[in-house]
Amino acid sequence: MHHRTSRRTLLAAAAATAAAAATGTVAIPAAAADRTGPADSGRADSRRVPAQRLRRIVAGMSLEEKVGQLFVMRVYGHSATEPDQADIDANLAEIGVRTAAEMIAKYHVGGIIYFTWAHNTRDPHQIAALSNGIQRAGLAGPSKVPLLVSTDQEHGIVCRVGEPATLLPGAMALGAGGSRADARKAAQIAGTELAALGINQNYAPDADVNVNPANPVIGVRSFGSDPDSVAGMVAAQVKGYQSAGIASTAKHFPGHGDTSTDSHTGLPVITHTREQWAELDAPPFRAAVAAGIDSIMTAHIVVPALDPSEDPATLSRPILTGILREELGYDGVVVTDALGMEGVRTKYGDERVPVLALKAGVDQLLNPPTLDVAWNAVLAAVRSGELTEDRIDESVLRILRLKAKLGLFHDPFVKDSQVDKVVGTRAHLAAADRIAEHTTTLLANPTGLLPLSRRSHRSVLVVGADPASPSGTTGPPTTTLAAEFTALGHTATALSTGTAPTAAKIAEAVAASAGKDAVVVGTYNVTATSSQRTLVSALAATGVPVVALAIRNPYDIAQLAGTGYAASLASYSWTDVELRAAARVIAGHAEPGGRLPVPVPRADDPSQVLYPVGYGLEY
């Protein structure tokens, strides 16, 4: 298959010297000088909880409480005690409880993960109230332990908390911008806003090195294909999150960047040799450990060179204990990727997976499909002697250390009055726009059409894909782009043609282009057989100049060869902040500052590079 040849080429091109092994010691950060909001009131400051106090808490816990601390679980509803009836029904069906508070009381879970689809993230004030309700429930338990509240706020295409919170460029966009200062600032803004909402653990940054253009699960979630560049960005974001007083999480260890299988639906196999892993995949994780990363997330992938048993990394003692703990010197919290994903369920049943993960060296068990099955399986494994209570205590103590570091034993609550002072502030939004402008990459401008002049190209038609907003709060992309062009002095109209435009929709777009001075087409993961390609060709054939904007993967330009486009750009995501920046670049109100952080292979021969890493045009 073509992608195999391409991958070999990219592996060779991307190989770099591994960073020096890190010590794994994690210091408690001093309060950041520029921090605002809840972090000022004691979160993540230098107040230390004595180690003997944490050990006393562990010693005083029942076995059931200890096992509960290992779990981070989903729960439906906008409130910890009074969710909507539909969410009560969903909780009863999936978890056997009505509310988050009931789940905490019954299972003593150590953490809760927020999802948009679970109705946890309606608006900032609601999120803050939910977080406080969760913490009240934790403190009402026998051992009075606060919870880690986590979410996947990577920004870009994975985002759970939406507007009015500040939305920032995702990893590959930041990689295109190339500024570690921007990456750090983005994480500091993101972390400060999450902290104000009572979210104290973020499952970001992504430390995967995306050397495979066919990767269906990572792609633009990665900073790029160069290990050293990715390592620098990861370290910068770790420092940014730390300055905001929340825990960050490097993922997905030992590296999910070179796969063509989605671990949500299958079990990917990474064929890197031990040497390739050390050169390609390890540097960002080494950098994260050196930067004092608080948690590292495992990958549901098989890496035979690292563990010949071909167990998924999440369940592999040679990988998690042998490499991560012993070789990389990491002694922080290890959290699994979601245990409902098919990649970790392929080989073992749901009652074995959590036990094997703990035996491998995991501390936190994330979102098992059935909490009752997983919780009781761990309990039974301890009672039978398969797992020792000392082993459980070891992980519980790591989790409590992290909670103490974040100031949660001092004060786990957030103030509602702080929400509006911190979340989506004018300064944060302006910084997001500035950072985004540095990321848009101009790939082709053969006729010098861009920047688009208001005088000669005033009337603009925007067509293309309108994928759903990652957070459910922005877009659709065609409308966002048209609105920004109009704000910049053009006359713009929008027509959604979708990711698979029909012949009728293409004809409608061609008709709508009549009399227009330019057409902007938002493309989304174009393939050789995609009708998006037909759309671009049909529009270009009218004689109206066509600007192709790849709103997700930058590889679209290779598939659009021969379609007759007049210019091509990449924005790496379709959230509003990145689309507005792209519109400003197209209209000449900003310079195209982005440079490709991954190579774009040729569509007809993926072993050949069409545009190399670092490529990008200027005006």
Secondary structure, 3 states (H helix, E strand, C coil): CHHHHHHHHHHHHHCCCCCCCCCCCCCCCCCCCCCCHHHHHCCCCCCCCCHHHHHHHHHHCCHHHHHHHCEEECCCCCCCCCCCHHHHHHHHHHCCCCCHHHHHHHHCCCEEEECCCCCCCCCHHHHHHHHHHHHHHHHCCCCCCCCEEEECCCECCECCCCCCCCCCCCHHHHHHHCCHHHHHHHHHHHHHHHHHCCCCEECCCECCCCCCCCCCCCHHHCCCCCHHHHHHHHHHHHHHHHHCCCEEEEEEECCCCCCCCCCCCCCCECCCCHHHHHHHHHHHHHHHHHCCCCEEEECCCECCCCCCCCCCHHHCHHHHHHHHHHHCCCCCEEECCCCCCHHHHCCCCCCCHHHHHHHHCCCEEECCCCHHHHHHHHHHHHHHCCCCHHHHHHHHHHHHHHHHHCCCCCCCCCCHHHHHHHCCCHHHHHHHHHHHHCCCEEEECCCCCCCCCCCCCCEEEEEECCCCCCCCCCCCHHHHHHHHHHHCCCEEEEEECCCCCCHHHHHHHHHHCCCCCEEEEEECCCCCCCHHHHHHHHHHHCCCCEEEEECCCCCHHHHCCCCCCCEEEECCCCCHHHHHHHHHHHCCCCCCCCCCCCCEECCCCCCCEEECCCCCECC
